[in-house]
Amino acid sequence: MSALQIQNVNWQVPMNRRAHHTDKFSSQDSIVRRGQPWEIILVCNRSLESGEDLNFIVSTGPQPSESARTKAVFSISGRSTGGWNAALKANSGNNLAITIASPVSAPIGLYTLNVEISSRGRASSLKLGTFIMLFNPWLQADDVFMSNHAERQEYVEEDSGIIYVGSTNRIGMVGWNFGQFEEDILNISLSILDRSLNFRRDPVTDVARRNDPKYVCRVLSAMINGNDDNGVISGNWSGNYTGGVDPRTWNGSVEILKNWKKSGFRPVQFGQCWVFAGTLNTVLRCLGVPSRVITNFNSAHDTDRNLSVDVYYDAMGNPLEKGSDSVWNFHVWNEGWFVRTDLGPTYNGWQVLDATPQERSQGVFQCGPASVNAIKAGDVDRNFDMIFIFAEVNADRITWIYNNRNNTQKQNSVDTHSIGKYISTKAVGSNSRMDVTDKYKYPEGSSEERQVHQKALDKLKPNASFGATSSRNSEGEDKEPSISGKFKVTGILAVGKEVSLSLMLKNMTNDRKTVTMNMTAWTIVYNGTLVHEVWKDSATISLDPEEEIQYPVKIAYSQYERYLKADNMIRITAVCKVPDEAEVVVERDVILDNPALTLEVLDQAHVRKPVNVQMLFSNPLDQPVNNCVLLVEGSGLLRGSLKIDVPSLRPKEKSRIRFEIFPTRSGTKQLLADFSCNKFPAIKAMLPIDVSE
């Protein structure tokens, strides 16, 4: 009888991928999840005789070894190393149905499968092919296991989402195409790991450690930004994006990841926090780590680890970029879901990961994983980067008045309430906003909240330099202010219109008061970067006892038009001074609305049938808009993205553009559009489309 030979391999891809929840990936690869059996059929020249054995060898990474658990040898007769095993499920005719199972602790990544045939004292070996192994949130023994079906569907399988932006008094949202199942995204996600600093330094250890979601997620938080390692995205908060793309124009991660690969793995220009977070979310979900995008409003960037941020103004009402601390109108990061074997079960669950390059951690721009439970408990001495993230949601905000004549500063006020507001994520199964602030901290001003803050400070004592002690100036204490102030919006906030507010000033005493007001308005980037002063005013007024007045603030479109960034943000500040009293600083960031961009689908959408969509836009300005471009994208609705040049629009002219999409998957899919022109750098629209089979 001839020696046993394998003539063909049937990887049973559709069946295995359905069973392993990897059937949404657009590639034809064999993609399985760890800890769960899968099946292949070997087509041989004859049936398997007793005494014959098949030895399987799986391996991953450049120098696979059994000691590093990056290689395993196991046979259908039951011999096994490293927790892998194979079983002969059926032996019918010349077809051998083999079940292969990996341990639940196997490293994720690309594997090679070889077989050695022992037949009649002879051994021959053959490469059967490759497969990709992912984390398994469906399996209870996996570190990333998520028991709730609806949450798993949202946090692993949902390929579009919403990211919250704006400010505390105006929460906005942008749609984002995660597209983790799109063509080549899985391969690019794996190549991110293979281009990391850790892999370049020590590939053997790096690949072995890919069994651990903590490790993989920390590496990804470093690799999604281009700092240190030629990672995916280059950050830019300057307001000047020449040579790249304005961060506000991206509709999703797919184009970014593909551009990174296409450019020979050079960082894509440019991103800001939600771009880093949207892209990291794509890669996490792609590799099987349940994940979501989180927005923190009034987010502190505390550079000196003392749980307070210092904010400076001069007497003329100018906000100053002095010191390295800052408060961002909003900041976006991720949470990944896994157990913390290093810290203990109370720290399991959601873990903060932040790919935006803000501070170095262990010499590299990376951040997390930091347990959300640990942040709430004030356990800032736990790994990783707890102090920084705790401060983002809890820091005290200290306002200083800087005197540029004699180069001195004095502390003006301490605010313990304003940082870390409306921490938000998209709800499971719907497009509504879910507030998760209570997962990060106790109610503001509660005794628990102050206790946790004190606990965190106590743990920091060795390296904290508490700025507040050198606070007030020594030349005599200014009295507490006798007036209060706030800005009230009195008109429509829209690009192209006059910005109209009132400064409301109230005398809280029974004495007459004279108030000097110095006011400025600056266009800003959302993280507080000052772009340009667009308005200023000074006045001195008298206030009768308990009188309240409204002082009008009017900023014409012609004043701010040239300096407004895609953020549409203007920071209006007033420094109000009563003689012999501390200054009262009043500040308001306003966000101007873009004109509406409307999308409508013109017929019922069916899988694999073209559908017409219409975009409507009206130019609200008294001047023409030029260089108009429409960018459209949406997983399951069109391949790649669509770029349409839109003709210039005369003043007040309406535009109607039709285009075609081609749905490839059924269900509710999200179509995203970005309309850019010389007067409006990034107008967003999104449209859910129900696609039937």
C-alpha positions, 0 to 999 in steps of 0.5 A, a space after each residue: 500500500 502507498 504511503 499516506 499523502 495529503 492532496 488537498 485541505 478544506 479549511 471549512 472557512 464559512 462554517 468555522 467563521 460562523 461558529 467563531 463570529 468572524 464571518 463579517 470579515 471581508 477577507 477569505 482568510 481562515 479567522 478563528 478565536 482562541 480557546 474554541 475548536 475549529 475543523 479542517 478536512 484533509 483530502 488524502 490519497 487513501 483512508 487512514 490506517 491504524 498505526 498511522 498518526 498525524 502530528 500538527 505543528 502550529 507556530 507564530 512569530 519569527 522564532 517560534 518556540 514551545 518554551 515561549 508558547 509560540 509553537 505547539 506540537 500535537 497529534 490526533 493520537 493525543 500527544 500534545 504540548 502547550 495546551 493545543 489538541 487535535 482529534 479525528 472527528 470523522 474518517 470517511 473514505 479519503 476525507 479526514 475531518 480533524 478538530 483543532 483546539 487552541 488554549 484560551 491563553 494562546 497569543 493572537 496573530 497569524 499562525 502557520 499550520 504544518 502537518 507531519 505524517 507518520 506512515 509505515 516508519 516514514 515521516 513526511 511533512 507538509 505546510 497546510 497553510 495559515 490562519 489568524 487567531 483572535 481574542 474570544 469575548 464569547 468564551 468565559 475563560 478568555 480574559 476579554 469575555 463579555 457575558 451580555 449579548 447586546 453589549 458584545 454585539 455593540 462593543 465587538 461587532 458594531 462597525 460604526 458609531 458616534 463620538 461626542 465633541 463640543 463643550 459642556 454647554 453644547 454637546 455635539 456628536 460626529 459619526 465615525 466609521 470604525 469599519 473593523 471588518 473592511 478589506 485589509 483592516 485585520 492585516 493592517 491591525 496585525 502589522 501595527 503590532 509587528 511595527 511596534 518598538 517592542 517587536 523591533 527590540 525583542 520580537 520573540 518576547 513581544 509575540 509571546 506576550 500577545 496572549 495578554 490583552 493588557 499588553 496588546 492594548 498598551 502597545 496599541 495605545 503607543 502605535 496609533 500615534 506617530 510619536 516614537 515609533 512611526 505609528 499610524 497618525 500624526 497629531 496636530 493642534 496648531 490650527 494649521 494643517 497644510 501638508 495634511 488633512 484637517 483632523 475634522 474632515 475624517 469620517 472614519 478609521 478605514 481610510 486612515 489605516 489604508 493610507 498608513 499602509 499605502 504610504 509605506 507605514 508613515 504617520 498619516 497627517 493629521 489627527 486630534 483626540 477623537 481621530 486617535 480614539 476612533 482608530 484605536 477602537 477599530 483595531 481593538 474591535 478587530 482583534 476581539 477586545 470589546 471596546 468603546 469611545 469615551 468623551 470627557 468634557 472639561 478634561 484636565 491635562 495635568 503635566 506636573 502630577 499634582 492633581 491641579 491645572 493652572 490657567 493664566 490670564 492677564 489684566 487685559 482679559 487675554 487668556 495666556 498660554 503660560 505653563 504647560 497645564 491645560 483644560 481641553 473643552 473635550 478629550 476622547 479616549 477608549 475603554 477596553 474590556 478585560 480582566 486585570 490579572 496583575 491587580 486583582 478582580 476588583 479592577 476587572 472590566 473597563 480599562 482606559 486606553 488613550 492613544 493621543 500623545 499627551 505625556 510620556 509613560 515609560 519613555 513612550 507616548 502611550 497611556 493605559 490600561 487604567 482600571 475605571 474602578 481604580 480611578 473611581 477609588 482613587 487608587 492612583 498607585 496602580 498600573 498604568 498611568 493612573 495619576 494622569 487619567 485621575 487628574 483628567 477627570 478630577 483635577 482642581 482648576 486654579 486661575 492665576 492673574 499674570 502681571 507682565 509689567 513686573 513678571 509676577 502672578 497671583 492666584 485668583 480662584 480655585 475651582 474643584 467642580 468644573 473638571 471632568 463633566 458629562 463623561 459620555 459614550 454611545 449607548 448600546 443598540 441606539 444612537 443616544 448618549 450614555 453618561 458614564 460620569 458615575 463610573 469614574 467618580 462620586 458625585 461632585 462635592 459629595 463627601 466620598 468624592 473629596 475623600 477619594 481626592 484626598 486619598 489620591 493626594 496622600 498616595 502622591 505625597 512623595 512626588 507632588 509639588 503642591 502649587 497652591 501653597 505659594 498662592 496669593 501674592 505677598 503684598 497685602 491680601 485682596 478682599 473677596 470680590 463683591 461682584 459676580 459675572 457671567 456671559 449669556 448668549 443673546 443671539 443665534 450662534 452660527 457661522 456667518 452671523 454676528 456673535 451676540 452675548 451679554 456680560 451680566 454683572 451683579 453687585 452683591 453688596 449694599 455699597 455702590 461699586 465701580 467696575 473696570 472690565 477688560 474683555 477679549 475674544 479669541 478663536 481657539 482649537 478645542 484643546 484651548 490652543 489660541 489661534 487669533 484675537 478677534 475682538 476686544 473692549 474695555 469699559 468702566 461702569 458704576 453699579 448701584 447696590 444689588 444692581 445687575 446690568 447687561 453689557 453687550 458683546 457683539 462680534 461681527 462675522 468680518 472680525 472672526 471669519 478669517 481666524 475661525 478653525 473647523 472647531 468653530 470655537 470662540 473664547 470670550 473672556 472678561 477680567 472685571 476689577 473693583 478697586 482693592 478686590 480680587 479680579 473676577 474672571 468670566 469666561 465662555 467658550 461658544 461654538 458656532 453652528 455650521 449650516 445644515 448638510 442633509 442626506 436623503 436616500 431616494 429608494 429602498 436599499 437592497 443588498 448588491 443593488 445600487 441606491 441613489 442618495 442625495 445631498 442638499 446644502 444651502 450657502 447661508 453667506 452673502 459671499 460665494 463658497 469655493 473649493 467644495 468637496 464632498 467625502 462619503 464613507 460607510 461600511 457595508 454601503 460602499 467600498 472605500 470612500 467617495 470623493 465628489 467635487 461640488 461646483 462653487 456656490 453663489 451667495 444664498 445658492 442651494 446645491 443638490 448632488 446625487 451619488 450612488 452607493 452599493 450596499 454589500 451587507 443587510 441591516 442598519 448601516 451608517 452613511 457618513 458625509 463631510 462637506 468642505 469648502 473655503 468658508 466651512 472646513 468640515 460640515 458633517 452629516 450622517 444617515 442610518 440606512 436600512 438595507 434589506 436582503 
